[in-house]
Amino acid sequence: MSYDNENIFAKILRSEIPCDKIYEDEYILSFKDINPQAKTHVLIIPKDKYIDIADFLQNANAQYKTNFWASVNTIIDSLSLRDKGFQIKTHKGKDGGQEVFHFHLHLLSNS
C-alpha cells in the first residue's frame, strides 16, 4: 500500500479541512476528534507521511521518532493528564480497525 495524499489527515495538514487544534509543532498536529469516544479524545498525527505505526516505526528516522514522542508528552502535560490517567491507542491495517491510512494516535481520557 502506498500513502494516499487525499486521505482526510493529509487534507487537514494542508489546511483544506479545518480542525479544532490542540497543539502543533514541526513534527505533529493534534486536534479534537469530531466523534469523541471519551471526555478527552485527541488525535495526534505526524506531519510526515506514514501509513500506520509499522510504517512509522520502520521508516521514520530516530530523531523524528524521538521528537514525535516528546511532542506527545507535551500534549499529555498541556491537557493535565499525566496524573489523571489516559489511554493511547492506534490501529494498524483494515483488520486492526484502521479507517484513515495516515498514522495517528488516539489520546483518550475520562478527565
N, C-alpha and C positions, 0 to 999 in steps of 0.2 A: 504494500500500500504506500502510495506517495502522499505527501502533505497536500491538502486541499486549501488553496488560498481563498476560497469562497466560504469557508466554514464561519459560523457566527462569531467565534472568538477572534478570528483574523479580521473580520469586519469591525468588531469593537476596537481592536488595536489600531485600525486605520481611521477610527472615529466616524465610520459610516453608520454605525448603530450606537446610540447613546447608552451609557451605563451610569449607575449610581456608585461612583468611585469611592473606595475606602483608602487606598494607598497606591502610589505609583513611584517607581524609580527606573533606572536604566535597564533593570533585569525583569521586572514583573509589573503587572497591573492586577489590582484586586478590586472587586466590586460586589455589591449585594446581589444575591441570587434573586431572579424575578419570581421564582416559585420556591420560597424558603421552606425547608424541612425542619427547621428549628428556630428558636427565637433569634439567634445569630446564625446566619448562613452566608458565608462569604466565598466567592470563587477567586482563586489565585491562579493566574496564568503567566507562563514565561513569555517574554516578548519575542524570543526566538521561536522558530518553527519546529516543534516536536509533536509527533502524532500522539504519543502516550508516554507513560512513565518509563517503559522499557526503552523507547527511543531516546528519551531524555537521559537516562542513566548510562546508556551505551554511547551516545554521541555528543553530549554536552561536555565541554572541557572542564577540568577540575575547578578553575576559577569561577566559571559560570555557575556550576553546581553550588559551590561554597556561598557565592553571593545570593543565589536564589534562596537557599535555606536561611541565610542571615536576614533576608527580606521577610520571609515567612515569620521568623522570630520577632521582627519589628512589628508586624501586624498583630501577632498574639499579644504583645505588650501594649500596643496602641488601643486595643479593644479590652484591655484589662482582663484577659482570660487566663493568664498564667496560673493564678492561684484558685480560680473558679472551676476550671476544667473545660475540656473541649475534645473534639474528635477531628482528625484529619483523614479524609477519605479520597481515594482516586479509583478510577476504573481503567481497565486495560482491555481493549477489544470489545467487539459486539457481545461475545459470550460473557464478558466481565461486566456488562451493563454500561459500557461507554456509548454515549449518544453523540457527543461532539468530539471529533478526532483532532483535537489540539490538546496536548497535555494540560491538565488542570487539577487543582486540589479543591476539595470542599472543606472549609473550616466551619465546623458546627459547634454550637453551644446552646444550652438552655438558659444561659445567663444573659 
